[in-house]
């Protein structure tokens, strides 16, 4: 191997290292319920299992109260370059990259804007949730690309019919009351107006 070849190899290695080191990292941002508003529906974003966030390559972070609102933003902004997208694990609220999460969907599952999609950090957790509910479909991020994103209009009308309640009180608080769920998590969610993790046993 001559010196020229060695120099070329060294240059390639250095270029790869520099490129890897210079790749910008986009980390999830905490949700401040006092100020966070959904970019699409302008409703308060709760620090719960339904919170979603997106950061563009320009460093602008957008929050959404439902994954369906994130999808709508993408549809309306096809030319925006996305640096990272994060969803919440339904069980422990950890942030998960959108493309790595698994999703449980059914039209009967309650969510803030009635899209009925819950996110999980692994396939087994999503499947277990579906098995427990005895209804639902397991989806990957790639499969969400062809999802119809239809809202459950009966749920939406029910939210609109609750006089004096905010969007999040309707969507989050109503879920636990309708579910008949018992236990500390359910009680906390109802007492705090839905500021807990938003779990609702899928509104069953």
N, C-alpha and C positions, 0 to 999 in steps of 0.2 A: 504494500500500500504506500503510494508516494505522498509527499508532503501536501500536494494540492488536494488530493482526495481527503486527507485527514482534516485539512482546513475547512473543506466544504461540510464534512460531517459535523465538525465542531460548531460551525456557524448555524447549521440546522438545529442542533441541540440547544444552543443558546437562544435561538429564535423561539423554539417551542417553550422553553422555560420562561422567557420574558412574556410571551403571550398568555401562558397559564397564570403567571403571577399577576398580570395586569388585568385579568378578567374581573370585572366589577361584581361584587357580591351584593345581593339585595336581600336583606334580612327582614323578617316580619316586624311590624310596629305594633305596640300595644294599643288597644282600643280605649280611648277616653270617652266615656259615655256622655260627658257633659258637652262635648263639642263634635263628636263624630256623627256625620250625617251621610246617609246613602246617596251616592253620586247620582243615582237614577231616580229614585222615588222621593228623595229628600227627607226620609224618615230617620229617626234616631237609630244608630247602630248600637245594639247591645253587645256587651262583652260576653257573648255566649256561644253556643255551638253553631249558630247560623252565620256568625260574622265572617266576612270574606274581605280580602284586600288584594290590591294590585298595585305594582310599582312600575312605572314606565322607565325606559332607558335614560330619560331626562331627569329621573329622580323624583317624579311626582307620584305620590301615593294616594290612591282612591279607596274608600271604604264602601262596602255594600252590606245591606242587612239580610240579603238572601242571595244564594248563588245564581238564581235566575236573573237578578239585577246585574250581576257581573257579566253574564252572557249577553244581556241587552246592551251593555256598554261596549262590549267587543263588536257587536253587530253595527253599532252606530259609529265606531271609531276604527275602521278596518286598517287605516294607515298608521295608527299608533304602534310604536315598537314597545313590546312588553318585556320588562326586565325580569319580573317574577310575579307569581300569583300564589296566594296562600288561602287555604280553607282550614276549618277547625275540625279536629277529631271529635265526633259526637260524644264519645265516652269520657275523655279526660281534657278536652279543650286545647290540646297542643296544636300548634300551627303545623300544617303539612303542605308541601308544595302541591299545587293543584294537579299536576301531571302524575304524581306518585300516589294520590289518594284513591280509595275505592268508594263507590257511591251506592246508596240504597234509594230506590225510587218507587213510589206508588202515589197515585193521585189523592189517596186518602190521607197520606202523611201530612201533618200540618207543619207549615213553615211560615215565616213572617209575610211573604208575598205569595203564598199558596202554590209554590212550584213543587213541593213534595220531595225534595232531594236532600238527603243527609250524607255527610262525608265521614269517612273512617280511615284510619292510618294503615289498615291492612285488610286483605280480602276476607280473612276468617272472621274479623269483627263485623264487617258489613254483612256477611252471610249469616252470622249468628243472630244479628238484629232482625234480618228478614225471616229467619226460621222462627224466632220468638214471636214475631207479629203475625206469622202465618200468611203473609202477603208481601209483595214487593218484588223488585227486580234488581239484580246486581249489575252495576255498570262501572266501566273504567272511564278515565278521562277521555280516551280516544272515542269511546262509544257515546259520550256526552256530545261529541261534535255533531252527531246525527240525531240527537234527541229532539223531540218536537217542542220542548220548552213550553208546554201549555200550562196555564194556571188553572187551578180548581176554582171556578167562578162562584160556586156555592160557598166556599170558604171566604172568598173575598167579599161577597155580599153580606155574610154573617159578621165580618169585621166592621164593615161600614154601618151596620145596623146598631152597633153598641154606642149609644149616645154618651158623649163626654169622655170617651176613652181614646187614648192615643193609639197610633198604629201598633206600637210595640206592646202595649198593654193588651190589645186585642189579640194579636198574633201569638205572643208568648204566654201571657197569663191565661188566656182562654184554653190553650192547649192542655195545660195541666188540669184545669177544672173539668174539661170535657173527658179527659182520659180516665178519671176516677182513680188516678194513681195515688198511692199513699206512701208515706215515708218522708224523711227529712228533706230530700231534694225537692220533692213536689211542693211541700209546705213552704220552703224558702222561696221558691219561684213565685207562688201565688202571693205571699206576703210582701214580696219586694217588687211586685208589678212586673215580674218576668226578668229580673236582673240576674238570675242564676244561669245555669247552663242551657236552659231552654228545652230540656228533655221533656217529652210528653207521651212516651210509649206510643208514638205515631198517632196520637189523637184517638186511640182506641178506648 
